[in-house]
Amino acid sequence: MNESYKKTITGKIVSDKNAKFRVVEEQIRVIGHPLYRKLVKKTRRFHAHDEMNESKLNDIVMIQESRPYSATVRWKIIKIVSSGQED
């Protein structure tokens, strides 16, 4: 089956407290607040399924949209781009 039509996003894991479940945060852009002139980071968070429990906190991962795994989980981790625990 061709899965090239599914969206993919690269982000950082900010929570790995649950088994087979990760919270991935994508930083979208930095914008200036129109009134206060302060730079604000705009981010989005995605709940992703990790079947093998391979990813850890601060890893950079690539996620892909998939079937619903639960009420909030609609994405799955397809590969770990870089490890957060570089030695």
PyMOL Python script that loads the backbone (N, CA, C, O; Angstrom):
from pymol import cmd

cmd.read_pdbstr("""\
ATOM      1  N   MET A   1       0.835  -1.181   0.000  1.00  0.00           N
ATOM      2  CA  MET A   1       0.000   0.000   0.000  1.00  0.00           C
ATOM      3  C   MET A   1       0.880   1.244   0.000  1.00  0.00           C
ATOM      4  O   MET A   1       1.869   1.308   0.731  1.00  0.00           O
ATOM      5  N   ASN A   2       0.527   2.221  -0.808  1.00  0.00           N
ATOM      6  CA  ASN A   2       1.296   3.450  -0.915  1.00  0.00           C
ATOM      7  C   ASN A   2       0.896   4.409   0.198  1.00  0.00           C
ATOM      8  O   ASN A   2      -0.259   4.825   0.285  1.00  0.00           O
ATOM      9  N   GLU A   3       1.868   4.760   1.055  1.00  0.00           N
ATOM     10  CA  GLU A   3       1.589   5.653   2.173  1.00  0.00           C
ATOM     11  C   GLU A   3       2.227   7.021   1.969  1.00  0.00           C
ATOM     12  O   GLU A   3       2.445   7.747   2.939  1.00  0.00           O
ATOM     13  N   SER A   4       2.531   7.388   0.721  1.00  0.00           N
ATOM     14  CA  SER A   4       3.186   8.661   0.469  1.00  0.00           C
ATOM     15  C   SER A   4       2.243   9.846   0.648  1.00  0.00           C
ATOM     16  O   SER A   4       2.701  10.982   0.769  1.00  0.00           O
ATOM     17  N   TYR A   5       0.948   9.602   0.668  1.00  0.00           N
ATOM     18  CA  TYR A   5      -0.013  10.683   0.817  1.00  0.00           C
ATOM     19  C   TYR A   5      -0.175  11.118   2.267  1.00  0.00           C
ATOM     20  O   TYR A   5      -0.808  12.141   2.527  1.00  0.00           O
ATOM     21  N   LYS A   6       0.378  10.374   3.217  1.00  0.00           N
ATOM     22  CA  LYS A   6       0.232  10.711   4.630  1.00  0.00           C
ATOM     23  C   LYS A   6       1.229  11.792   5.034  1.00  0.00           C
ATOM     24  O   LYS A   6       2.356  11.823   4.540  1.00  0.00           O
ATOM     25  N   LYS A   7       0.810  12.669   5.928  1.00  0.00           N
ATOM     26  CA  LYS A   7       1.655  13.760   6.391  1.00  0.00           C
ATOM     27  C   LYS A   7       2.769  13.225   7.286  1.00  0.00           C
ATOM     28  O   LYS A   7       2.564  12.274   8.041  1.00  0.00           O
ATOM     29  N   THR A   8       3.937  13.835   7.198  1.00  0.00           N
ATOM     30  CA  THR A   8       5.044  13.526   8.098  1.00  0.00           C
ATOM     31  C   THR A   8       5.537  14.819   8.731  1.00  0.00           C
ATOM     32  O   THR A   8       5.550  15.875   8.099  1.00  0.00           O
ATOM     33  N   ILE A   9       5.942  14.712   9.992  1.00  0.00           N
ATOM     34  CA  ILE A   9       6.394  15.862  10.761  1.00  0.00           C
ATOM     35  C   ILE A   9       7.628  15.444  11.555  1.00  0.00           C
ATOM     36  O   ILE A   9       7.694  14.324  12.060  1.00  0.00           O
ATOM     37  N   THR A  10       8.598  16.339  11.663  1.00  0.00           N
ATOM     38  CA  THR A  10       9.777  16.108  12.483  1.00  0.00           C
ATOM     39  C   THR A  10       9.672  16.959  13.741  1.00  0.00           C
ATOM     40  O   THR A  10       9.392  18.156  13.668  1.00  0.00           O
ATOM     41  N   GLY A  11       9.899  16.338  14.893  1.00  0.00           N
ATOM     42  CA  GLY A  11       9.792  17.068  16.148  1.00  0.00           C
ATOM     43  C   GLY A  11      10.601  16.415  17.253  1.00  0.00           C
ATOM     44  O   GLY A  11      11.256  15.392  17.051  1.00  0.00           O
ATOM     45  N   LYS A  12      10.541  17.026  18.419  1.00  0.00           N
ATOM     46  CA  LYS A  12      11.312  16.581  19.580  1.00  0.00           C
ATOM     47  C   LYS A  12      10.373  15.942  20.599  1.00  0.00           C
ATOM     48  O   LYS A  12       9.274  16.443  20.834  1.00  0.00           O
ATOM     49  N   ILE A  13      10.803  14.845  21.198  1.00  0.00           N
ATOM     50  CA  ILE A  13      10.000  14.172  22.216  1.00  0.00           C
ATOM     51  C   ILE A  13      10.121  14.943  23.525  1.00  0.00           C
ATOM     52  O   ILE A  13      11.222  15.146  24.037  1.00  0.00           O
ATOM     53  N   VAL A  14       8.976  15.372  24.064  1.00  0.00           N
ATOM     54  CA  VAL A  14       8.967  16.141  25.309  1.00  0.00           C
ATOM     55  C   VAL A  14       8.400  15.337  26.467  1.00  0.00           C
ATOM     56  O   VAL A  14       8.495  15.768  27.616  1.00  0.00           O
ATOM     57  N   SER A  15       7.811  14.175  26.191  1.00  0.00           N
ATOM     58  CA  SER A  15       7.313  13.315  27.262  1.00  0.00           C
ATOM     59  C   SER A  15       7.368  11.866  26.808  1.00  0.00           C
ATOM     60  O   SER A  15       6.925  11.527  25.710  1.00  0.00           O
ATOM     61  N   ASP A  16       7.925  11.006  27.679  1.00  0.00           N
ATOM     62  CA  ASP A  16       7.968   9.566  27.399  1.00  0.00           C
ATOM     63  C   ASP A  16       7.546   8.767  28.629  1.00  0.00           C
ATOM     64  O   ASP A  16       8.079   7.688  28.888  1.00  0.00           O
ATOM     65  N   LYS A  17       6.597   9.296  29.377  1.00  0.00           N
ATOM     66  CA  LYS A  17       6.214   8.678  30.645  1.00  0.00           C
ATOM     67  C   LYS A  17       5.326   7.452  30.489  1.00  0.00           C
ATOM     68  O   LYS A  17       5.324   6.580  31.357  1.00  0.00           O
ATOM     69  N   ASN A  18       4.574   7.370  29.400  1.00  0.00           N
ATOM     70  CA  ASN A  18       3.682   6.230  29.198  1.00  0.00           C
ATOM     71  C   ASN A  18       4.305   5.220  28.247  1.00  0.00           C
ATOM     72  O   ASN A  18       5.091   5.576  27.370  1.00  0.00           O
ATOM     73  N   ALA A  19       3.943   3.960  28.432  1.00  0.00           N
ATOM     74  CA  ALA A  19       4.443   2.909  27.553  1.00  0.00           C
ATOM     75  C   ALA A  19       3.791   3.034  26.182  1.00  0.00           C
ATOM     76  O   ALA A  19       2.579   3.216  26.074  1.00  0.00           O
ATOM     77  N   LYS A  20       4.605   2.935  25.138  1.00  0.00           N
ATOM     78  CA  LYS A  20       4.168   2.989  23.743  1.00  0.00           C
ATOM     79  C   LYS A  20       3.455   4.285  23.377  1.00  0.00           C
ATOM     80  O   LYS A  20       2.653   4.306  22.443  1.00  0.00           O
ATOM     81  N   PHE A  21       3.734   5.351  24.090  1.00  0.00           N
ATOM     82  CA  PHE A  21       3.059   6.626  23.863  1.00  0.00           C
ATOM     83  C   PHE A  21       4.047   7.762  24.087  1.00  0.00           C
ATOM     84  O   PHE A  21       4.695   7.813  25.132  1.00  0.00           O
ATOM     85  N   ARG A  22       4.172   8.659  23.143  1.00  0.00           N
ATOM     86  CA  ARG A  22       5.098   9.781  23.252  1.00  0.00           C
ATOM     87  C   ARG A  22       4.367  11.078  22.888  1.00  0.00           C
ATOM     88  O   ARG A  22       3.411  11.080  22.112  1.00  0.00           O
ATOM     89  N   VAL A  23       4.845  12.169  23.470  1.00  0.00           N
ATOM     90  CA  VAL A  23       4.357  13.493  23.096  1.00  0.00           C
ATOM     91  C   VAL A  23       5.486  14.159  22.316  1.00  0.00           C
ATOM     92  O   VAL A  23       6.587  14.344  22.834  1.00  0.00           O
ATOM     93  N   VAL A  24       5.200  14.518  21.061  1.00  0.00           N
ATOM     94  CA  VAL A  24       6.190  15.107  20.165  1.00  0.00           C
ATOM     95  C   VAL A  24       5.807  16.569  19.937  1.00  0.00           C
ATOM     96  O   VAL A  24       4.655  16.880  19.634  1.00  0.00           O
ATOM     97  N   GLU A  25       6.790  17.459  20.086  1.00  0.00           N
ATOM     98  CA  GLU A  25       6.533  18.882  19.917  1.00  0.00           C
ATOM     99  C   GLU A  25       7.275  19.386  18.689  1.00  0.00           C
ATOM    100  O   GLU A  25       8.466  19.131  18.512  1.00  0.00           O
ATOM    101  N   GLU A  26       6.542  20.109  17.845  1.00  0.00           N
ATOM    102  CA  GLU A  26       7.115  20.692  16.648  1.00  0.00           C
ATOM    103  C   GLU A  26       7.158  22.208  16.820  1.00  0.00           C
ATOM    104  O   GLU A  26       6.142  22.837  17.117  1.00  0.00           O
ATOM    105  N   GLN A  27       8.338  22.787  16.632  1.00  0.00           N
ATOM    106  CA  GLN A  27       8.433  24.245  16.693  1.00  0.00           C
ATOM    107  C   GLN A  27       8.129  24.786  15.308  1.00  0.00           C
ATOM    108  O   GLN A  27       8.823  24.477  14.340  1.00  0.00           O
ATOM    109  N   ILE A  28       7.090  25.592  15.228  1.00  0.00           N
ATOM    110  CA  ILE A  28       6.631  26.082  13.932  1.00  0.00           C
ATOM    111  C   ILE A  28       7.435  27.308  13.503  1.00  0.00           C
ATOM    112  O   ILE A  28       8.078  27.290  12.453  1.00  0.00           O
ATOM    113  N   ARG A  29       7.405  28.357  14.295  1.00  0.00           N
ATOM    114  CA  ARG A  29       8.102  29.574  13.915  1.00  0.00           C
ATOM    115  C   ARG A  29       8.244  30.484  15.135  1.00  0.00           C
ATOM    116  O   ARG A  29       7.642  30.244  16.181  1.00  0.00           O
ATOM    117  N   VAL A  30       9.033  31.506  14.980  1.00  0.00           N
ATOM    118  CA  VAL A  30       9.186  32.533  15.997  1.00  0.00           C
ATOM    119  C   VAL A  30       8.568  33.807  15.431  1.00  0.00           C
ATOM    120  O   VAL A  30       8.952  34.264  14.354  1.00  0.00           O
ATOM    121  N   ILE A  31       7.617  34.373  16.155  1.00  0.00           N
ATOM    122  CA  ILE A  31       6.945  35.579  15.684  1.00  0.00           C
ATOM    123  C   ILE A  31       7.094  36.683  16.725  1.00  0.00           C
ATOM    124  O   ILE A  31       7.374  36.417  17.894  1.00  0.00           O
ATOM    125  N   GLY A  32       6.907  37.905  16.291  1.00  0.00           N
ATOM    126  CA  GLY A  32       6.935  39.038  17.204  1.00  0.00           C
ATOM    127  C   GLY A  32       5.522  39.397  17.624  1.00  0.00           C
ATOM    128  O   GLY A  32       4.620  39.493  16.792  1.00  0.00           O
ATOM    129  N   HIS A  33       5.335  39.595  18.925  1.00  0.00           N
ATOM    130  CA  HIS A  33       4.019  39.983  19.424  1.00  0.00           C
ATOM    131  C   HIS A  33       3.722  41.410  18.946  1.00  0.00           C
ATOM    132  O   HIS A  33       4.581  42.283  19.066  1.00  0.00           O
ATOM    133  N   PRO A  34       2.522  41.662  18.405  1.00  0.00           N
ATOM    134  CA  PRO A  34       2.260  42.974  17.806  1.00  0.00           C
ATOM    135  C   PRO A  34       2.233  44.137  18.798  1.00  0.00           C
ATOM    136  O   PRO A  34       2.585  45.259  18.432  1.00  0.00           O
ATOM    137  N   LEU A  35       1.829  43.899  20.022  1.00  0.00           N
ATOM    138  CA  LEU A  35       1.742  44.977  21.002  1.00  0.00           C
ATOM    139  C   LEU A  35       2.989  45.072  21.875  1.00  0.00           C
ATOM    140  O   LEU A  35       3.523  46.162  22.079  1.00  0.00           O
ATOM    141  N   TYR A  36       3.458  43.925  22.395  1.00  0.00           N
ATOM    142  CA  TYR A  36       4.544  43.926  23.374  1.00  0.00           C
ATOM    143  C   TYR A  36       5.926  43.765  22.754  1.00  0.00           C
ATOM    144  O   TYR A  36       6.930  43.861  23.460  1.00  0.00           O
ATOM    145  N   ARG A  37       5.995  43.524  21.456  1.00  0.00           N
ATOM    146  CA  ARG A  37       7.267  43.421  20.720  1.00  0.00           C
ATOM    147  C   ARG A  37       8.205  42.366  21.283  1.00  0.00           C
ATOM    148  O   ARG A  37       9.424  42.520  21.219  1.00  0.00           O
ATOM    149  N   LYS A  38       7.644  41.295  21.835  1.00  0.00           N
ATOM    150  CA  LYS A  38       8.454  40.196  22.357  1.00  0.00           C
ATOM    151  C   LYS A  38       8.390  39.037  21.367  1.00  0.00           C
ATOM    152  O   LYS A  38       7.347  38.793  20.759  1.00  0.00           O
ATOM    153  N   LEU A  39       9.505  38.323  21.203  1.00  0.00           N
ATOM    154  CA  LEU A  39       9.521  37.166  20.322  1.00  0.00           C
ATOM    155  C   LEU A  39       8.882  35.985  21.033  1.00  0.00           C
ATOM    156  O   LEU A  39       9.219  35.682  22.177  1.00  0.00           O
ATOM    157  N   VAL A  40       7.962  35.323  20.355  1.00  0.00           N
ATOM    158  CA  VAL A  40       7.216  34.211  20.938  1.00  0.00           C
ATOM    159  C   VAL A  40       7.374  32.998  20.032  1.00  0.00           C
ATOM    160  O   VAL A  40       7.187  33.098  18.819  1.00  0.00           O
ATOM    161  N   LYS A  41       7.722  31.840  20.622  1.00  0.00           N
ATOM    162  CA  LYS A  41       7.826  30.599  19.866  1.00  0.00           C
ATOM    163  C   LYS A  41       6.448  29.965  19.742  1.00  0.00           C
ATOM    164  O   LYS A  41       5.757  29.777  20.744  1.00  0.00           O
ATOM    165  N   LYS A  42       6.052  29.642  18.541  1.00  0.00           N
ATOM    166  CA  LYS A  42       4.798  28.943  18.309  1.00  0.00           C
ATOM    167  C   LYS A  42       5.111  27.463  18.123  1.00  0.00           C
ATOM    168  O   LYS A  42       5.922  27.101  17.271  1.00  0.00           O
ATOM    169  N   THR A  43       4.466  26.602  18.920  1.00  0.00           N
ATOM    170  CA  THR A  43       4.712  25.166  18.846  1.00  0.00           C
ATOM    171  C   THR A  43       3.396  24.414  18.725  1.00  0.00           C
ATOM    172  O   THR A  43       2.330  24.934  19.056  1.00  0.00           O
ATOM    173  N   ARG A  44       3.493  23.174  18.244  1.00  0.00           N
ATOM    174  CA  ARG A  44       2.353  22.271  18.218  1.00  0.00           C
ATOM    175  C   ARG A  44       2.791  20.954  18.854  1.00  0.00           C
ATOM    176  O   ARG A  44       3.939  20.535  18.706  1.00  0.00           O
ATOM    177  N   ARG A  45       1.864  20.303  19.564  1.00  0.00           N
ATOM    178  CA  ARG A  45       2.155  19.019  20.201  1.00  0.00           C
ATOM    179  C   ARG A  45       1.302  17.930  19.568  1.00  0.00           C
ATOM    180  O   ARG A  45       0.119  18.125  19.288  1.00  0.00           O
ATOM    181  N   PHE A  46       1.933  16.776  19.348  1.00  0.00           N
ATOM    182  CA  PHE A  46       1.258  15.629  18.774  1.00  0.00           C
ATOM    183  C   PHE A  46       1.460  14.430  19.683  1.00  0.00           C
ATOM    184  O   PHE A  46       2.546  14.242  20.231  1.00  0.00           O
ATOM    185  N   HIS A  47       0.433  13.623  19.845  1.00  0.00           N
ATOM    186  CA  HIS A  47       0.537  12.375  20.587  1.00  0.00           C
ATOM    187  C   HIS A  47       0.813  11.278  19.574  1.00  0.00           C
ATOM    188  O   HIS A  47       0.062  11.103  18.615  1.00  0.00           O
ATOM    189  N   ALA A  48       1.904  10.535  19.792  1.00  0.00           N
ATOM    190  CA  ALA A  48       2.346   9.546  18.818  1.00  0.00           C
ATOM    191  C   ALA A  48       2.518   8.180  19.465  1.00  0.00           C
ATOM    192  O   ALA A  48       2.857   8.068  20.644  1.00  0.00           O
ATOM    193  N   HIS A  49       2.277   7.138  18.665  1.00  0.00           N
ATOM    194  CA  HIS A  49       2.406   5.754  19.100  1.00  0.00           C
ATOM    195  C   HIS A  49       3.810   5.264  18.774  1.00  0.00           C
ATOM    196  O   HIS A  49       4.296   5.453  17.658  1.00  0.00           O
ATOM    197  N   ASP A  50       4.468   4.628  19.757  1.00  0.00           N
ATOM    198  CA  ASP A  50       5.805   4.057  19.582  1.00  0.00           C
ATOM    199  C   ASP A  50       5.714   2.572  19.916  1.00  0.00           C
ATOM    200  O   ASP A  50       5.764   2.194  21.086  1.00  0.00           O
ATOM    201  N   GLU A  51       5.584   1.744  18.909  1.00  0.00           N
ATOM    202  CA  GLU A  51       5.305   0.323  19.104  1.00  0.00           C
ATOM    203  C   GLU A  51       6.408  -0.392  19.872  1.00  0.00           C
ATOM    204  O   GLU A  51       6.109  -1.227  20.726  1.00  0.00           O
ATOM    205  N   MET A  52       7.676  -0.090  19.595  1.00  0.00           N
ATOM    206  CA  MET A  52       8.783  -0.825  20.207  1.00  0.00           C
ATOM    207  C   MET A  52       9.371  -0.133  21.443  1.00  0.00           C
ATOM    208  O   MET A  52      10.323  -0.653  22.025  1.00  0.00           O
ATOM    209  N   ASN A  53       8.847   0.999  21.855  1.00  0.00           N
ATOM    210  CA  ASN A  53       9.381   1.768  22.982  1.00  0.00           C
ATOM    211  C   ASN A  53      10.856   2.098  22.793  1.00  0.00           C
ATOM    212  O   ASN A  53      11.630   2.026  23.748  1.00  0.00           O
ATOM    213  N   GLU A  54      11.255   2.456  21.584  1.00  0.00           N
ATOM    214  CA  GLU A  54      12.660   2.736  21.291  1.00  0.00           C
ATOM    215  C   GLU A  54      13.052   4.182  21.585  1.00  0.00           C
ATOM    216  O   GLU A  54      14.190   4.443  21.973  1.00  0.00           O
ATOM    217  N   SER A  55      12.136   5.114  21.407  1.00  0.00           N
ATOM    218  CA  SER A  55      12.473   6.530  21.541  1.00  0.00           C
ATOM    219  C   SER A  55      12.492   6.952  23.002  1.00  0.00           C
ATOM    220  O   SER A  55      11.765   6.417  23.839  1.00  0.00           O
ATOM    221  N   LYS A  56      13.343   7.922  23.280  1.00  0.00           N
ATOM    222  CA  LYS A  56      13.514   8.441  24.636  1.00  0.00           C
ATOM    223  C   LYS A  56      13.306   9.949  24.630  1.00  0.00           C
ATOM    224  O   LYS A  56      13.118  10.558  23.577  1.00  0.00           O
ATOM    225  N   LEU A  57      13.343  10.538  25.808  1.00  0.00           N
ATOM    226  CA  LEU A  57      13.171  11.973  25.975  1.00  0.00           C
ATOM    227  C   LEU A  57      14.262  12.735  25.219  1.00  0.00           C
ATOM    228  O   LEU A  57      15.420  12.316  25.217  1.00  0.00           O
ATOM    229  N   ASN A  58      13.908  13.829  24.589  1.00  0.00           N
ATOM    230  CA  ASN A  58      14.782  14.726  23.817  1.00  0.00           C
ATOM    231  C   ASN A  58      15.255  14.158  22.487  1.00  0.00           C
ATOM    232  O   ASN A  58      16.086  14.787  21.831  1.00  0.00           O
ATOM    233  N   ASP A  59      14.770  13.007  22.060  1.00  0.00           N
ATOM    234  CA  ASP A  59      15.097  12.490  20.737  1.00  0.00           C
ATOM    235  C   ASP A  59      14.366  13.307  19.676  1.00  0.00           C
ATOM    236  O   ASP A  59      13.257  13.791  19.904  1.00  0.00           O
ATOM    237  N   ILE A  60      14.999  13.453  18.522  1.00  0.00           N
ATOM    238  CA  ILE A  60      14.353  14.065  17.366  1.00  0.00           C
ATOM    239  C   ILE A  60      13.809  12.910  16.525  1.00  0.00           C
ATOM    240  O   ILE A  60      14.566  12.041  16.093  1.00  0.00           O
ATOM    241  N   VAL A  61      12.498  12.904  16.296  1.00  0.00           N
ATOM    242  CA  VAL A  61      11.857  11.797  15.600  1.00  0.00           C
ATOM    243  C   VAL A  61      11.026  12.312  14.437  1.00  0.00           C
ATOM    244  O   VAL A  61      10.655  13.484  14.384  1.00  0.00           O
ATOM    245  N   MET A  62      10.744  11.406  13.507  1.00  0.00           N
ATOM    246  CA  MET A  62       9.836  11.694  12.410  1.00  0.00           C
ATOM    247  C   MET A  62       8.555  10.909  12.658  1.00  0.00           C
ATOM    248  O   MET A  62       8.594   9.697  12.868  1.00  0.00           O
ATOM    249  N   ILE A  63       7.415  11.606  12.632  1.00  0.00           N
ATOM    250  CA  ILE A  63       6.130  10.954  12.865  1.00  0.00           C
ATOM    251  C   ILE A  63       5.278  11.059  11.605  1.00  0.00           C
ATOM    252  O   ILE A  63       5.464  11.950  10.775  1.00  0.00           O
ATOM    253  N   GLN A  64       4.341  10.126  11.487  1.00  0.00           N
ATOM    254  CA  GLN A  64       3.461  10.059  10.326  1.00  0.00           C
ATOM    255  C   GLN A  64       2.045   9.852  10.795  1.00  0.00           C
ATOM    256  O   GLN A  64       1.808   9.122  11.757  1.00  0.00           O
ATOM    257  N   GLU A  65       1.091  10.489  10.125  1.00  0.00           N
ATOM    258  CA  GLU A  65      -0.298  10.309  10.510  1.00  0.00           C
ATOM    259  C   GLU A  65      -0.711   8.865  10.255  1.00  0.00           C
ATOM    260  O   GLU A  65      -0.220   8.226   9.324  1.00  0.00           O
ATOM    261  N   SER A  66      -1.620   8.352  11.092  1.00  0.00           N
ATOM    262  CA  SER A  66      -2.005   6.947  10.997  1.00  0.00           C
ATOM    263  C   SER A  66      -3.422   6.768  11.512  1.00  0.00           C
ATOM    264  O   SER A  66      -4.144   7.734  11.761  1.00  0.00           O
ATOM    265  N   ARG A  67      -3.790   5.531  11.662  1.00  0.00           N
ATOM    266  CA  ARG A  67      -5.114   5.226  12.188  1.00  0.00           C
ATOM    267  C   ARG A  67      -5.195   5.644  13.654  1.00  0.00           C
ATOM    268  O   ARG A  67      -4.153   5.775  14.297  1.00  0.00           O
ATOM    269  N   PRO A  68      -6.375   5.857  14.200  1.00  0.00           N
ATOM    270  CA  PRO A  68      -6.483   6.210  15.624  1.00  0.00           C
ATOM    271  C   PRO A  68      -6.088   5.041  16.527  1.00  0.00           C
ATOM    272  O   PRO A  68      -6.650   3.951  16.425  1.00  0.00           O
ATOM    273  N   TYR A  69      -5.127   5.276  17.401  1.00  0.00           N
ATOM    274  CA  TYR A  69      -4.729   4.267  18.377  1.00  0.00           C
ATOM    275  C   TYR A  69      -5.517   4.419  19.672  1.00  0.00           C
ATOM    276  O   TYR A  69      -5.743   3.439  20.383  1.00  0.00           O
ATOM    277  N   SER A  70      -5.933   5.643  19.979  1.00  0.00           N
ATOM    278  CA  SER A  70      -6.745   5.916  21.168  1.00  0.00           C
ATOM    279  C   SER A  70      -7.503   7.214  20.921  1.00  0.00           C
ATOM    280  O   SER A  70      -7.578   7.690  19.788  1.00  0.00           O
ATOM    281  N   ALA A  71      -8.055   7.775  21.967  1.00  0.00           N
ATOM    282  CA  ALA A  71      -8.847   8.999  21.815  1.00  0.00           C
ATOM    283  C   ALA A  71      -8.008  10.181  21.355  1.00  0.00           C
ATOM    284  O   ALA A  71      -8.523  11.056  20.658  1.00  0.00           O
ATOM    285  N   THR A  72      -6.735  10.234  21.720  1.00  0.00           N
ATOM    286  CA  THR A  72      -5.886  11.364  21.351  1.00  0.00           C
ATOM    287  C   THR A  72      -4.745  11.001  20.414  1.00  0.00           C
ATOM    288  O   THR A  72      -4.181  11.890  19.775  1.00  0.00           O
ATOM    289  N   VAL A  73      -4.387   9.732  20.310  1.00  0.00           N
ATOM    290  CA  VAL A  73      -3.220   9.315  19.531  1.00  0.00           C
ATOM    291  C   VAL A  73      -3.639   9.049  18.092  1.00  0.00           C
ATOM    292  O   VAL A  73      -4.408   8.128  17.815  1.00  0.00           O
ATOM    293  N   ARG A  74      -3.112   9.889  17.160  1.00  0.00           N
ATOM    294  CA  ARG A  74      -3.423   9.772  15.743  1.00  0.00           C
ATOM    295  C   ARG A  74      -2.169   9.723  14.877  1.00  0.00           C
ATOM    296  O   ARG A  74      -2.267   9.775  13.651  1.00  0.00           O
ATOM    297  N   TRP A  75      -1.003   9.624  15.488  1.00  0.00           N
ATOM    298  CA  TRP A  75       0.276   9.626  14.785  1.00  0.00           C
ATOM    299  C   TRP A  75       1.102   8.435  15.244  1.00  0.00           C
ATOM    300  O   TRP A  75       0.859   7.883  16.317  1.00  0.00           O
ATOM    301  N   LYS A  76       2.090   8.031  14.423  1.00  0.00           N
ATOM    302  CA  LYS A  76       3.012   6.962  14.814  1.00  0.00           C
ATOM    303  C   LYS A  76       4.432   7.395  14.482  1.00  0.00           C
ATOM    304  O   LYS A  76       4.667   8.131  13.524  1.00  0.00           O
ATOM    305  N   ILE A  77       5.373   6.923  15.294  1.00  0.00           N
ATOM    306  CA  ILE A  77       6.782   7.245  15.081  1.00  0.00           C
ATOM    307  C   ILE A  77       7.321   6.291  14.027  1.00  0.00           C
ATOM    308  O   ILE A  77       7.238   5.072  14.178  1.00  0.00           O
ATOM    309  N   ILE A  78       7.882   6.860  12.944  1.00  0.00           N
ATOM    310  CA  ILE A  78       8.388   6.003  11.881  1.00  0.00           C
ATOM    311  C   ILE A  78       9.911   5.870  11.914  1.00  0.00           C
ATOM    312  O   ILE A  78      10.450   4.855  11.472  1.00  0.00           O
ATOM    313  N   LYS A  79      10.621   6.903  12.441  1.00  0.00           N
ATOM    314  CA  LYS A  79      12.069   6.736  12.601  1.00  0.00           C
ATOM    315  C   LYS A  79      12.615   7.766  13.568  1.00  0.00           C
ATOM    316  O   LYS A  79      12.050   8.845  13.744  1.00  0.00           O
ATOM    317  N   ILE A  80      13.735   7.404  14.196  1.00  0.00           N
ATOM    318  CA  ILE A  80      14.443   8.302  15.098  1.00  0.00           C
ATOM    319  C   ILE A  80      15.530   8.994  14.280  1.00  0.00           C
ATOM    320  O   ILE A  80      16.439   8.338  13.770  1.00  0.00           O
ATOM    321  N   VAL A  81      15.437  10.309  14.156  1.00  0.00           N
ATOM    322  CA  VAL A  81      16.388  11.064  13.351  1.00  0.00           C
ATOM    323  C   VAL A  81      17.711  11.217  14.093  1.00  0.00           C
ATOM    324  O   VAL A  81      18.774  10.965  13.526  1.00  0.00           O
ATOM    325  N   SER A  82      17.650  11.633  15.370  1.00  0.00           N
ATOM    326  CA  SER A  82      18.866  11.729  16.168  1.00  0.00           C
ATOM    327  C   SER A  82      18.514  11.485  17.634  1.00  0.00           C
ATOM    328  O   SER A  82      17.405  11.773  18.084  1.00  0.00           O
ATOM    329  N   SER A  83      19.481  10.953  18.355  1.00  0.00           N
ATOM    330  CA  SER A  83      19.291  10.629  19.751  1.00  0.00           C
ATOM    331  C   SER A  83      19.525  11.870  20.609  1.00  0.00           C
ATOM    332  O   SER A  83      20.396  12.686  20.307  1.00  0.00           O
ATOM    333  N   GLY A  84      18.753  12.006  21.665  1.00  0.00           N
ATOM    334  CA  GLY A  84      18.906  13.136  22.562  1.00  0.00           C
ATOM    335  C   GLY A  84      20.028  12.942  23.564  1.00  0.00           C
ATOM    336  O   GLY A  84      20.465  13.909  24.187  1.00  0.00           O
ATOM    337  N   GLN A  85      20.499  11.732  23.732  1.00  0.00           N
ATOM    338  CA  GLN A  85      21.557  11.410  24.703  1.00  0.00           C
ATOM    339  C   GLN A  85      22.867  11.168  23.977  1.00  0.00           C
ATOM    340  O   GLN A  85      23.410  10.064  24.023  1.00  0.00           O
ATOM    341  N   GLU A  86      23.382  12.202  23.300  1.00  0.00           N
ATOM    342  CA  GLU A  86      24.666  12.080  22.590  1.00  0.00           C
ATOM    343  C   GLU A  86      25.797  11.999  23.598  1.00  0.00           C
ATOM    344  O   GLU A  86      25.893  12.835  24.496  1.00  0.00           O
ATOM    345  N   ASP A  87      26.653  10.998  23.456  1.00  0.00           N
ATOM    346  CA  ASP A  87      27.799  10.828  24.373  1.00  0.00           C
ATOM    347  C   ASP A  87      29.094  11.182  23.694  1.00  0.00           C
ATOM    348  O   ASP A  87      30.157  11.099  24.310  1.00  0.00           O
TER     349      ASP A  87
END
""", "prot")
cmd.dss("prot")
cmd.show_as("cartoon", "prot")
cmd.util.cbc("prot")
cmd.orient("prot")
